[in-house]
Amino acid sequence: MSEVLGYAGQVVTPQPDRSEVVPHASEGSAPDRPRGRFWWLKWVAGVLLIALLVAEGVYLWPRLHESWIALSEIHWGWLAACIVAQAVSLSGYGRVQKQLLRAGGVAVSQRKSVSVVYASTAMAVTLPAGQVFSTAFTYRETRRWGASPVVASWQLAISGVIAGIGLALIGVGGALLVGGSVSPFTLTFSIAGLIALIFAVRYVSAHPNSIEAAVRWALVRVNAMRNKPADTGMSTVREMLQQLESVQLGKRDGAITLGWSAVHRVADIACLAAACYAIGADPALSGLLIAFAAGKAVATIPLAPGGLVFVDATLIATLTTAASISASQAVAAAFVYRGVSFILVAIVGWIVFLFLFRRHQHEDLEFDVELERSEQRALHEPPAVEIEGLESPKGERQRRENS
C-alpha cells in the first residue's frame, strides 16, 4: 500500500485511545458504589434492635397470656374515654398554636390549626426523622396562613419550649407525690424559666429598638473580625425585627396559651389513666405522672419512628415500678395507650393530610416564589402617612401595651 501511494515509509494505522474506552457493564449489573466510613452503623443498630426485641419478648412472654386476658375483657367505656381524652389533648395543642399565631397577628380557625396538628403528628410518629418533616410541614402551613418567617419560627420555638417545661413540671410533680426528693433549684428553675420566657417575648416585641442596638453592637465587632463593612447584615436584622414587632403576646394571651398547654398535657395524662382503667388496673397518680414524663422524654430520642419499642418498654417498666400495677396489666395498658395515641392518631392524621394538604405539595415552589416576592415588595414600600385623627397601627399597639 505504501509503495502504491509513493511513500516508502511505514504506514501506521491509527489506534483507538485506550484511556477513553470505558468497559461497559454486563446487562443487568449495577456499578459498584463506594461504601461510606460508617456503613457498619446500620448493621449494629439493626442487631441491637433485634436483641432488644428478643430480650423484651423473653421477659414478657410469661405475662403475655395474662395481658391478652386483660385485653379481651377490656372496659369499652374507659376505652372511649381514652380516645376522647387524646382528642381533647390534640385540640388543646391546636389552641396553643392558634393563640401564639394570633399574638403574631395571624388569624386562623381552630379547625385549620387542629388539622395541621393531626397531620404533623402523623408525620412525627411514622416517618424516619419525622420531627424534621413535621416541623417543616407546620412551618409551611403557617406561612400559607399569612405568618412571616419570623412569626412562623417563633410560634414553633415557643410552643416547643412551653411543652418541654410543662413536661419537666409533670415529672417533678410525680416525684413529689411519690415522696422522692426534688431539688428546690430544679423546681424553681422550671417555673421561673417559663415566666421569664413570657416576659422576654413581651419585652422584645414591645422594645425592638433596644434589641436592634444590641445586635448592631455585636454585628459591628463580628464584621470587624471578618474584615467586612460595619453595616453588613443590618438590613436583614431590621427586616427580622420588623416582622417580630408584629408579635403582641400580652398577659391575657400568655395566660390563655399556658392554660391550653396545660389542657394538652393533662388530657394526655388522662388518656394514659383511662387506658389503665380500661384493662382493670388501678394505677397510682404519682406513677402515672412519672410514666407519662418518662415515655414522652424517650419519644424525643430519634431512634425509631414514634419511639417504637423504646417508648413501649419505658411505659411498661415505669407503670410496673412506679404506678404499682402488675407487669401483665402494664403491658396491656401500654398497648391500649399506644394504640390510641400512636396508631389511631397516625391513621387520622394521614387521612387529614391526604384530604386537606396533599394538593399543597404540588404548589409549594410557586407558592414560595410568590410569597417571597410579595414580602419583598411590602418591605420596600414607603411607610404609610398618618392622617390626622387616625391612629397608626404602631401607635395603637403602643396604646394597648400601655393600658
C-alpha positions in Angstrom: 0.0 0.0 0.0 2.8 2.4 0.9 4.5 1.8 -2.5 1.3 2.5 -4.4 0.9 5.8 -2.6 4.6 6.7 -3.3 5.5 6.7 0.3 8.4 4.5 1.2 7.9 4.7 5.0 5.7 2.5 7.1 2.1 3.4 7.4 0.9 3.4 10.9 -2.8 2.5 11.4 -4.5 4.9 13.9 -5.2 3.0 17.2 -8.1 3.9 19.5 -7.3 5.8 22.6 -7.4 3.2 25.4 -7.9 5.8 28.1 -11.3 6.7 26.6 -12.5 3.1 26.3 -15.0 2.5 29.1 -15.7 -1.1 29.8 -19.4 -1.5 29.7 -21.0 -3.5 32.4 -22.8 -6.6 31.6 -26.6 -6.4 31.2 -28.4 -6.3 34.5 -25.4 -5.5 36.6 -25.1 -2.3 38.6 -21.9 -0.2 39.0 -20.1 -0.7 42.3 -20.6 2.2 44.8 -18.0 3.0 47.4 -19.2 2.4 50.9 -19.2 5.2 53.5 -17.0 5.3 56.5 -19.8 4.4 58.9 -21.6 1.8 56.8 -21.4 -0.7 59.6 -23.5 1.5 62.0 -26.8 0.5 60.4 -25.9 -3.2 60.9 -25.0 -2.5 64.5 -28.3 -0.6 65.1 -30.2 -3.4 63.4 -28.6 -6.1 65.6 -29.2 -4.0 68.8 -32.9 -3.5 67.8 -33.3 -7.2 67.2 -31.6 -8.0 70.5 -33.9 -5.6 72.3 -37.0 -7.1 70.8 -35.8 -10.6 71.7 -35.0 -9.6 75.3 -38.3 -7.9 75.7 -40.1 -10.9 74.2 -38.3 -13.3 76.6 -39.1 -11.0 79.6 -42.8 -10.5 78.7 -43.6 -14.0 77.3 -44.8 -15.4 80.6 -47.1 -12.4 81.1 -48.5 -12.1 77.5 -51.3 -14.6 78.3 -52.4 -12.6 81.3 -52.2 -9.4 79.2 -54.3 -11.0 76.5 -57.0 -11.9 79.0 -57.0 -8.3 80.3 -57.4 -7.0 76.7 -60.1 -9.5 75.9 -62.1 -8.2 79.0 -61.5 -4.6 78.2 -63.9 -2.0 79.5 -65.3 -0.2 76.4 -66.4 2.8 78.3 -62.9 3.6 79.5 -61.6 2.9 76.0 -63.9 5.5 74.6 -62.8 7.9 77.4 -59.2 7.2 76.3 -60.0 8.2 72.7 -61.9 11.3 73.8 -59.0 12.4 76.1 -56.5 12.1 73.3 -58.7 14.1 71.0 -59.0 16.8 73.7 -55.2 16.8 74.1 -54.6 17.4 70.4 -57.3 20.1 70.4 -55.6 21.8 73.3 -52.3 21.8 71.3 -54.2 23.3 68.4 -55.4 26.1 70.6 -51.8 26.8 71.8 -50.8 27.1 68.1 -53.8 29.3 67.3 -53.2 31.6 70.3 -49.5 32.1 69.5 -50.2 32.9 65.9 -52.9 35.3 67.0 -50.3 37.1 69.1 -48.3 37.4 65.9 -51.2 39.0 64.0 -52.2 35.8 62.2 -55.9 34.8 62.5 -56.6 31.1 61.9 -59.6 28.9 62.7 -59.4 26.2 65.3 -60.3 23.6 62.6 -57.3 24.5 60.5 -55.0 24.6 63.5 -56.1 21.2 64.7 -55.9 19.7 61.1 -52.2 20.8 61.0 -51.6 19.3 64.4 -53.0 15.9 63.4 -51.1 15.8 60.1 -47.8 16.9 61.6 -48.2 14.4 64.5 -48.8 11.6 62.0 -45.5 12.6 60.2 -43.6 12.9 63.5 -44.6 9.4 64.7 -44.4 7.4 61.5 -41.7 8.8 59.3 -37.9 8.4 59.8 -36.6 11.7 61.1 -40.3 12.5 61.5 -39.8 15.6 63.7 -37.9 17.3 60.8 -40.7 16.7 58.3 -43.3 17.6 61.0 -41.7 20.9 61.8 -41.2 21.8 58.1 -44.8 21.0 57.3 -46.1 23.1 60.2 -43.8 26.0 59.2 -45.0 25.9 55.6 -48.7 25.8 56.5 -48.4 28.7 59.0 -46.7 30.6 56.2 -49.7 29.9 54.0 -51.9 31.4 56.7 -50.0 34.7 56.4 -47.3 34.3 59.1 -44.0 35.9 58.3 -40.9 33.7 58.6 -40.0 35.1 62.0 -43.6 34.7 63.4 -43.8 31.1 62.0 -40.4 30.2 63.5 -41.3 32.0 66.7 -44.5 30.0 67.1 -42.8 26.7 66.7 -40.0 27.6 69.1 -42.2 29.0 71.8 -44.7 26.1 71.7 -41.8 23.6 71.9 -40.3 25.4 74.9 -43.6 25.6 76.7 -44.2 21.8 76.1 -40.7 21.0 77.3 -41.1 23.0 80.5 -44.5 21.5 81.1 -43.2 18.0 80.8 -40.4 18.8 83.3 -43.0 20.1 85.8 -45.1 16.9 85.3 -42.0 14.8 86.1 -41.2 16.9 89.2 -44.8 16.7 90.3 -44.8 12.9 90.1 -41.5 12.7 92.1 -43.0 14.9 94.8 -46.2 12.8 95.0 -44.3 9.6 95.3 -42.3 11.1 98.1 -39.0 11.5 96.3 -36.6 14.3 96.9 -36.6 17.0 94.3 -34.1 19.8 94.3 -35.7 23.1 95.1 -33.5 24.6 92.5 -34.9 22.3 89.7 -38.5 23.2 90.6 -37.8 27.0 90.9 -35.7 27.0 87.7 -38.5 25.3 85.7 -41.3 27.7 86.9 -39.0 30.8 86.7 -37.9 29.8 83.2 -41.5 29.6 82.0 -42.3 33.0 83.5 -39.1 34.6 82.2 -39.9 33.3 78.7 -43.3 35.0 78.6 -41.8 38.3 79.8 -38.8 38.1 77.4 -41.1 37.7 74.4 -43.3 40.6 75.5 -40.3 42.9 76.1 -38.7 42.0 72.7 -42.0 42.7 70.8 -42.6 46.0 72.7 -39.0 47.3 72.5 -37.5 46.3 69.2 -35.2 49.3 69.1 -33.2 48.1 72.2 -32.7 44.7 70.5 -31.6 46.4 67.3 -29.0 48.4 69.3 -27.6 45.3 71.0 -27.5 43.4 67.7 -25.8 46.3 66.0 -23.1 46.4 68.7 -22.4 42.7 68.3 -22.6 42.8 64.5 -20.1 45.7 64.2 -17.5 43.7 66.1 -18.1 40.5 64.2 -17.8 42.4 60.9 -14.5 43.9 62.1 -13.1 40.4 62.7 -14.3 39.3 59.2 -12.9 42.5 57.6 -16.3 43.5 56.3 -18.1 46.8 56.4 -19.6 47.6 59.7 -23.3 47.6 58.5 -23.1 44.2 56.8 -26.2 42.2 57.7 -28.1 45.0 59.4 -30.7 45.1 56.6 -31.6 41.5 57.4 -31.7 42.2 61.1 -34.1 45.2 60.5 -36.4 43.0 58.4 -36.5 40.4 61.1 -37.2 42.9 63.8 -39.9 44.5 61.7 -41.6 41.1 61.5 -41.0 40.4 65.2 -42.6 43.8 66.1 -46.0 42.4 65.0 -45.9 39.8 67.8 -48.0 41.1 70.7 -48.1 38.4 73.4 -49.9 40.3 76.2 -50.7 39.0 79.6 -54.1 37.7 78.5 -52.6 35.8 75.5 -49.8 34.4 77.6 -52.3 33.1 80.3 -54.5 31.6 77.6 -51.5 29.9 76.0 -50.4 28.4 79.3 -53.9 27.3 80.1 -54.4 25.4 76.8 -50.9 23.9 77.1 -52.0 22.6 80.5 -55.1 21.1 78.9 -53.0 19.5 76.3 -50.8 17.7 78.8 -53.5 16.9 81.4 -55.7 15.4 78.8 -52.8 13.2 77.5 -52.2 12.0 81.1 -55.9 11.3 81.4 -55.7 9.2 78.2 -52.9 7.1 79.8 -55.0 6.7 83.0 -58.1 5.7 81.0 -56.0 3.1 79.2 -55.0 1.6 82.6 -58.6 1.6 83.9 -59.8 0.1 80.6 -57.8 -3.1 81.3 -58.8 -3.2 85.0 -55.8 -1.7 86.6 -55.8 0.9 89.4 -52.6 2.9 89.0 -51.2 5.4 91.4 -51.3 9.1 90.3 -47.7 9.6 91.1 -46.7 6.6 89.0 -48.9 7.8 86.1 -47.1 11.2 86.1 -43.7 9.6 86.2 -44.5 7.0 83.5 -46.0 9.7 81.2 -43.0 12.0 81.6 -40.5 9.2 81.0 -42.4 8.0 78.0 -42.6 11.4 76.4 -38.9 12.1 77.1 -37.8 8.8 75.5 -40.1 9.6 72.5 -37.9 12.7 71.7 -34.9 10.5 71.0 -34.7 9.9 67.2 -34.0 6.2 67.4 -37.3 4.9 65.8 -40.4 6.5 64.4 -42.7 7.4 67.2 -40.2 5.9 69.7 -41.4 2.4 68.7 -40.3 -0.2 71.2 -38.3 2.3 73.3 -41.4 4.2 74.5 -43.4 0.9 75.0 -40.6 -0.6 77.1 -40.3 2.6 79.1 -44.1 2.8 79.8 -44.2 -0.9 80.8 -41.2 -0.6 83.2 -42.4 2.7 84.8 -46.0 1.6 85.1 -44.9 -1.6 86.8 -42.4 0.0 89.2 -43.9 3.4 89.9 -47.7 3.0 89.3 -47.9 -0.2 91.3 -49.7 -2.4 88.7 -48.7 -5.9 87.6 -46.4 -6.4 84.6 -49.3 -8.0 82.6 -51.5 -5.1 83.3 -48.7 -2.7 82.3 -48.2 -4.5 79.0 -52.0 -4.3 78.3 -52.2 -0.6 79.4 -49.2 0.4 77.2 -50.8 -1.5 74.3 -54.1 0.4 74.6 -52.5 3.8 75.2 -50.1 3.4 72.3 -52.8 2.1 70.1 -54.8 5.3 70.7 -52.1 7.9 70.9 -49.8 6.4 68.3 -51.7 4.2 65.8 -55.1 5.8 65.8 -53.7 9.4 65.7 -51.4 8.4 62.9 -54.2 7.0 60.9 -56.4 10.0 61.4 -53.5 12.4 60.7 -52.6 10.8 57.4 -56.3 10.8 56.3 -56.4 14.5 57.2 -53.2 15.1 55.2 -54.5 13.3 52.1 -57.8 15.1 52.1 -56.6 18.7 53.1 -52.9 19.1 52.4 -51.8 16.7 49.7 -52.6 19.2 46.9 -50.4 21.8 48.5 -47.3 19.7 47.9 -47.6 20.4 44.1 -47.9 24.1 44.7 -45.1 24.6 47.1 -42.5 26.1 44.7 -44.8 28.6 43.1 -46.2 29.5 46.5 -42.7 30.1 47.9 -41.7 32.3 45.0 -44.8 34.4 45.0 -44.7 34.8 48.8 -41.1 35.9 48.7 -41.9 38.5 46.0 -44.9 39.9 47.9 -42.9 40.2 51.2 -40.0 41.9 49.4 -42.5 44.4 47.9 -44.0 45.0 51.3 -40.7 45.6 52.9 -39.6 48.1 50.4 -42.8 50.1 50.2 -42.7 53.5 51.7 -44.4 53.8 55.1 -48.0 54.9 55.2 -48.6 58.6 56.1 -50.6 59.0 59.2 -53.7 61.1 58.7 -54.7 63.5 61.4 -57.5 62.0 63.6 -56.5 58.4 62.8 -54.1 56.3 64.8 -51.4 54.3 63.1 -51.2 50.5 63.8 -47.9 51.0 65.7 -49.4 53.8 67.9 -52.5 51.6 68.5 -50.2 48.8 69.6 -48.2 51.1 72.0 -51.5 52.3 73.4 -52.7 48.7 74.1 -49.3 47.9 75.7 -49.5 50.9 78.0 -53.1 50.0 79.0 
